[in-house]
Amino acid sequence: MIEKSFLGDIATYTFNRIAKIVLNDTVEIKDFVIKEVTESTVGMQYIVPVKSMSLITKIDIKDSNNKLITSNNVYVPIYSDTLLLETINVREALKQNG
């Protein structure tokens, strides 16, 4: 069993690496409404201006060197300025039998 404090350390490391959100490989968002670590969870909120796009199909989280941290294919229509919430949960993976 991994100690909760160690999982928190990994979440803090991840938090410190995150520099920006890249939407559809073109729109960069570097300003967060909220970016925080709570125990072993990194939480971010950011605004997508309606003038930047009408549909989000891909959300990448990258570091300051433009290296990919996470990537998710999504389908999010944007009809007005939109607040999005993104979370990264750090947890221990349990081995499955079989």
C-alpha positions in Angstrom: 0.0 0.0 0.0 1.4 3.4 -1.0 1.3 6.0 1.7 -1.1 8.9 1.2 1.6 11.4 1.7 3.6 9.9 -1.1 0.6 10.1 -3.4 0.3 13.7 -2.4 3.9 14.3 -3.3 3.3 12.9 -6.8 0.2 15.1 -7.2 2.2 18.2 -6.1 4.9 17.2 -8.7 2.3 16.9 -11.4 0.7 20.3 -10.3 4.1 22.0 -10.7 4.7 20.5 -14.1 1.4 21.7 -15.6 1.9 24.9 -17.6 -0.9 25.0 -20.1 -4.0 23.5 -21.7 -3.9 23.0 -25.5 -7.3 22.6 -27.2 -7.6 21.0 -30.6 -3.8 21.3 -31.1 -4.2 25.0 -31.7 -5.6 27.1 -28.8 -3.3 27.5 -25.7 -4.7 28.4 -22.3 -2.2 29.4 -19.7 -4.4 31.3 -17.3 -6.3 29.2 -14.8 -9.3 30.3 -12.8 -8.3 27.7 -10.2 -5.2 25.4 -10.2 -4.7 23.5 -6.9 -3.7 20.3 -5.2 -6.0 18.7 -2.6 -4.5 15.6 -1.1 -3.7 13.4 -4.2 -5.9 15.3 -6.7 -4.8 18.1 -9.0 -7.8 20.3 -9.9 -7.9 23.0 -12.6 -10.6 25.3 -13.9 -10.1 27.4 -17.0 -12.3 29.5 -19.3 -12.7 28.7 -23.0 -13.8 31.9 -24.8 -16.5 31.3 -27.4 -14.5 33.4 -29.9 -11.6 30.9 -29.8 -13.6 27.8 -31.1 -17.1 26.3 -31.4 -16.2 22.7 -30.6 -13.5 21.1 -28.5 -12.5 17.6 -29.7 -9.1 17.2 -27.9 -7.7 18.5 -24.6 -4.0 18.2 -23.9 -2.2 19.2 -20.7 1.4 20.2 -21.3 4.4 21.4 -19.4 6.5 24.5 -20.0 8.7 22.6 -22.5 5.5 21.7 -24.5 5.8 18.0 -23.4 2.5 16.2 -23.2 1.3 15.2 -19.7 -2.2 14.0 -20.6 -4.4 13.9 -23.7 -8.1 13.3 -23.9 -10.4 13.1 -26.9 -13.7 14.8 -26.1 -16.8 16.3 -27.6 -17.6 19.7 -26.0 -19.7 22.2 -28.0 -18.9 25.8 -27.1 -21.9 28.2 -27.3 -20.7 30.8 -24.9 -17.6 31.5 -22.8 -17.3 28.1 -21.0 -15.7 27.2 -17.7 -14.1 23.7 -17.8 -13.0 21.6 -14.9 -10.1 19.2 -15.3 -8.9 16.8 -12.6 -6.0 14.4 -12.3 -6.3 11.8 -9.6 -3.1 10.2 -8.3 -3.8 6.8 -6.8 -2.4 3.3 -6.4 -3.3 0.8 -9.1 -4.3 -2.6 -7.8 -3.1 -5.7 -9.6 -5.9 -7.6 -11.1 -6.0 -11.4 -10.8 -5.9 -13.3 -14.0 
